[in-house]
Amino acid sequence: MNKIFIFLLLLASQLANAANKDSIKIKLEAYKNVKLSADASKFDPLEREGLKQLIRAAELMDEIFRMQAYAGSRITDTITTPNIRKYIDINYGPWDRLDDNRPFVKGIGPKPLGANFYPADMRKSEYDSLNDPKKSDPYTIIVREDDKLKVVPYTEAYQRMLFEASMCLKMAAEFFKDSSFRLYLKSRSEALLSNQYDASDRIWLDMKSNQFDIIIGPIENYEDKLYGNKTAYEAYVLVKDMVWSQKLEKYVAFLPDLQKNLPVDLKYKKEEAGTSSQLNAYDIIYYGGDCNSGSKTIAVNLPNDEKLQLEKGTRRSQFKNAIKAKFDYIMLPIANEMVAPEQRKHVTFNAFFSNTMFHEVAHGLGIKNTINGKGTVREALGPYYSALEEGKADILGLYMITQLFEKKELTEGEIMDYYVTFMAGIFRSVRFGAASAHGQANMIRFNYFKEQGAFVRDAKTGFYKVDFEKMKLAMNSLSALIIKLQGDGDLEGVKKLINEKGMIQAELQKDLNKLKAKNIPVDLVFEQGIHTLELEGNANMPVTPNNEMPIQMPTQSK
């Protein structure tokens, strides 16, 4: 009997492992492999060396974020199965970011809400009683030492990696011609070692003529779902598309009028964004850290500091090559499965790019400080801030497009292109799941639009069709609702909205299952790096930095 039992136990274990391997294979197929490349022959030898240093700094941000996202354990460290190992790398840990952070490795429990910013066993009462004003600082972690909680600054927790990244930025500065970019790199290198980012952010916002760029540091707070305080390290290495960027410049001038015309009471739109905001288009050549985990970022609006935004504005950066990849491999196939045939012609790259761009611009509209003394919107809403803010940017982006189209300032395509592409975009982003702020924002909007009749679903075919007039009304009413919730700092109201509308209902899930059955990717995974860009070449060519002083190149951190 014992032998039979042992045999059955071993058989069950083998079957479970086989099933898990098959499951991981299916999960990997949800990502489309895309090569991030650029024509390196267009860069002179100095620029090639400079880009290598920028990528090395970005790789170090990747290393830090892995520490922030997951404490690590013997369970995952010993996994040698290639597919499982690869999926752990994509997700920066053993939890599936496209499946509400469910564990996909046997023996792993739920993902801690505070990731690795706090001890996994930390009790709320412990945190509340911790008498250290830096405990909620965005550039600190909480550790347990001698059974007591202790606040540790990022500069101490990640000292080695930050020092190496700082050196890479300093050395990179010597290889680029643009003086403002060189100044920024030197300032940012110092910021990595001090946690003081204001000066480098200001220099970054003032840059205009630089062809190359790097966004680097602890930036977004999506990973901290416990208190929404801690920022995660990431990096984007970028090559500016000078022609496209020049085309986009004119739209910034309309921000003040668009703010005044928001469909909400005057008290919620008294703030004015800085007038030095920029719109730029880039080809991205490297993602590192937070932005590379799970669903990939295709545009950013930075810096996040509310005071600096009101004083100087922000830079909205669109990653043209990544947007095009998502459009070709994800948006068009989704449209063919979900959008009514007579409206599919309205799903266009121009509309997808514009919706993405104005999403980032719309982060600057609305309100950043509550009207009733609850502090900033971010402070008042805590971990619920991100989902609502992403939802605001989505809906106000469409509002901006509508306003500009009616003013005849936006003339490419038809207005229906933007609305139908916007609807198709909801199907794309809702697949990110509730663990993603963008996914949750799209769930809320889908359910709200459905209730308002903004689109109708054919019961026989399952195809969706936009009702333009009703979608326009729903856009205005949802815009007003979100801005009011933010301005009031209404935490309970936001929780209610998320609980009632932040879920995928059965009918939509059935439709999304069709996309899965058709093997339509949910997102992208990138082949990237120095080797991919073929920057290793010209090893024997003498390279003299701009200051003509010899410098020692750092070794690449592993």
VENJO-V53427 format. One line per field, one symbol per residue. psi: psi as a letter, one per 30 degrees, with the letter a starting at -180 (. if undefined). A space follows every 10 residues. Layout:
BEGIN
psi: ???
END
This chain:
BEGIN
psi: eeeeeeeeee eeeeeeeeee eeeeeeeeff kkkkkjlljf ffkleeeeee eeeeeeeeee eeeeeeeefk fllfefffkf jeeeeeeeee fhlgkjfghh hkkgkkfkal kkegbgflkf gkleeeeefj ijfgfgkfhl lklkkhglkk kklefeehee eeeeeeeeee eefffkejee eeeeeeeeee efffgjfeee eeeeffkegk fllkjkajdl gefjgefgek kkklkkkkjk jeeeeeefef feffeeeeee gkillefggf kkllfgklkl klkkfkkkbe fgkbkkkfll jllfjeeeee efalkjkkje eeeeeeeefe eeeeefffkk efffffjlee eeeeeeefee effflbkfkl fgggaleeee fbffeeeeee eeeeefeeee eeeeeffgfj fkalefeeee eeeeeeeeff fflffkeeee eeeeeeeeee efgflkkjfe fgkkkkjeee eeeeeeeeee eeeeeeefhi eeeeeeeeee fhljleeeee eefeeefghk kealkkjlae eefhfflhff kkjklfggkk lkkllkk.
END
